[in-house]
Amino acid sequence: MKEVKVEIIETDPPCACCRAAMKAVEKVAEKLKQVGIMVNIRKINIMSKETVQKYGVLVPPAIAINNTVKFMERVPNPDEIEKLIKEVAR
């Protein structure tokens, strides 16, 4: 099984957009599990010094896949997320 790391960069507590981003990633993770791709989801606080230094993201939500920010300042649809995860998992 291939493993892909997805980080949801969000506020604490999460805003409505951050919650929607998490829900979209969880939906994709469940679907991809069926085809042998394990999505490891982690929430990280956008205000932490480490997050700012690592990603430079200042406006949530953002989604990083395998340590690269792929979406910022918007909630992507599940199809967009799935496509990128599959590309990374190849």
Contact map, one row per residue, 1 for C-alpha under 8 A:
111000000000000000000000000000000001110000000000000000000000000000000000000000000000000000
111100000000000000000000000000000001110000000000000000000000000000000000000000000000000010
111110000000000000000000000000000000111100000000000000000000000000000000000000000000000010
011111000000000000000000000000000000111100000000000000000000000011000000000000000000100110
001111100000000000000000000000000000001111000000000000000000000011100000000000000000000000
000111110000000000000000000000000000001111000000000000000000001111100000000000000000000000
000011111000000000000000000000000000000011110000000000000000001110100000000000000000000000
000001111100000001001100000000000000000011110000000000000000111100000000000000000000000000
000000111110000001000000000000000000000000111100000000000001111100000000000000000000000000
000000011111011001000000000000000000000000111100000000000001110000000000000000000000000000
000000001111111001000000000000000000000000001110000000000001100000000000000000000000000000
000000000111111000000000000000000000000000001100000000000000000000000000000000000000000000
000000000011111000000000000000000000000000000000000000000000000000000000000000000000000000
000000000111111111100000000000000000000000000000000000000000000000000000000000000000000000
000000000111111111100000000000000000000000000000000000000000000000000000000000000000000000
000000000000011111110000000000000000000000000000000000000000000000000000000000000000000000
000000000000011111111000000000000000000000000000000000000001100000000000011000000000000000
000000011110011111111100000000000000000000000000000000000001100000000000001000000000000000
000000000000011111111110000000000000000000000000000000000000000000000000000000000000000000
000000000000000111111111000000000000000000000000000000000000000000000000001000000000000000
000000010000000011111111100000000000000000000000000000000000101000000000001100000000000000
000000010000000001111111110000000000000000000000000000000000000000000000000000000000000000
000000000000000000111111111000000000000000000000000000000000000000000000000000000000000000
000000000000000000011111111100000000000000000000000000000000000000000000000111001000000000
000000000000000000001111111110000000000010000000000000000000000000000000000001001000000000
000000000000000000000111111111000000000010000000000000000000000000000000000000000000000000
000000000000000000000011111111100000000000000000000000000000000000000000000001000000000000
000000000000000000000001111111110000000000000000000000000000000000000000000001101100000000
000000000000000000000000111111111000111000000000000000000000000000000000000000000000000000
000000000000000000000000011111111100000000000000000000000000000000000000000000000000000000
000000000000000000000000001111111110000000000000000000000000000000000000000000000000000000
000000000000000000000000000111111111111000000000000000000000000000000000000000000100000000
000000000000000000000000000011111111111000000000000000000000000000000000000000000000000000
000000000000000000000000000001111111100000000000000000000000000000000000000000000000000000
000000000000000000000000000000111111100000000000000000000000000000000000000000000000000000
110000000000000000000000000000011111110000000000000000000000000000000000000000000000000000
111100000000000000000000000010011111111000000000000000000000000000000000000000000000000010
111100000000000000000000000010011001111100000000000000000000000000000000000000000000000000
001111000000000000000000000010011000111110000000000000000000000000000000000000000000000000
001111000000000000000000000000000000011111000000000000000000000000000000000000000000000000
000011110000000000000000110000000000001111100000000000000000000000000000000000000000000000
000011110000000000000000000000000000000111110000000000000000000000000000000000000000000000
000000111100000000000000000000000000000011111000000000000000000000000000000000000000000000
000000111100000000000000000000000000000001111100001000000000000000000000000000000000000000
000000001111000000000000000000000000000000111111001000000000000000000000000000000000000000
000000001111000000000000000000000000000000011111001100001111000000000000000000000000000000
000000000010000000000000000000000000000000001111101100000100000000000000000000000000000000
000000000000000000000000000000000000000000001111111100000000000000000000000000000000000000
000000000000000000000000000000000000000000000011111110000000000000000000000000000000000000
000000000000000000000000000000000000000000000001111111000000000000000000000000000000000000
000000000000000000000000000000000000000000011111111111111000000000000000000000000000000000
000000000000000000000000000000000000000000000111111111111100000000000000000000000000000000
000000000000000000000000000000000000000000000000111111110000000000000000000000000000000000
000000000000000000000000000000000000000000000000011111110000000000000000000000000000000000
000000000000000000000000000000000000000000000000001111111000000000011000000000000000000000
000000000000000000000000000000000000000000000000001111111100000000000000000000000000000000
000000000000000000000000000000000000000000000100001100111111010000000001000000000000000000
000000000000000000000000000000000000000000000110000100011111000000000000000000000000000000
000000000000000000000000000000000000000000000100000000001111110000000001100000000000000000
000000001110000011000000000000000000000000000100000000001111110000000001110000000000000000
000000011110000011001000000000000000000000000000000000000011111000000011111000000000000000
000000011100000000000000000000000000000000000000000000001011111100001111110000000000000000
000001111000000000001000000000000000000000000000000000000000111110001111000000000000000000
000001111000000000000000000000000000000000000000000000000000011111111110000000000000000000
000111100000000000000000000000000000000000000000000000000000001111111100000000000000100100
000111000000000000000000000000000000000000000000000000000000000111110000000000000000000100
000011100000000000000000000000000000000000000000000000000000000111111000000000000000000000
000000000000000000000000000000000000000000000000000000100000000111111100000000000000000000
000000000000000000000000000000000000000000000000000000100000011110111111000000000000000000
000000000000000000000000000000000000000000000000000000000000011110011111000000000000000000
000000000000000000000000000000000000000000000000000000000000111100001111111100000000000000
000000000000000000000000000000000000000000000000000000001011111000001111111000000000000000
000000000000000000000000000000000000000000000000000000000011110000000011111000000000000000
000000000000000010000000000000000000000000000000000000000001110000000011111100000000000000
000000000000000011011000000000000000000000000000000000000000100000000011111110000000000000
000000000000000000001001000000000000000000000000000000000000000000000010011111011000000000
000000000000000000000001000000000000000000000000000000000000000000000000001111111000000000
000000000000000000000001101100000000000000000000000000000000000000000000000111111100000000
000000000000000000000000000100000000000000000000000000000000000000000000000011111110000000
000000000000000000000000000000000000000000000000000000000000000000000000000111111111000000
000000000000000000000001100100000000000000000000000000000000000000000000000111111111100000
000000000000000000000000000100010000000000000000000000000000000000000000000001111111110000
000000000000000000000000000000000000000000000000000000000000000000000000000000111111111000
000000000000000000000000000000000000000000000000000000000000000000000000000000011111111100
000100000000000000000000000000000000000000000000000000000000000010000000000000001111111110
000000000000000000000000000000000000000000000000000000000000000000000000000000000111111111
000000000000000000000000000000000000000000000000000000000000000000000000000000000011111111
000100000000000000000000000000000000000000000000000000000000000011000000000000000001111111
011100000000000000000000000000000000100000000000000000000000000000000000000000000000111111
000000000000000000000000000000000000000000000000000000000000000000000000000000000000011111
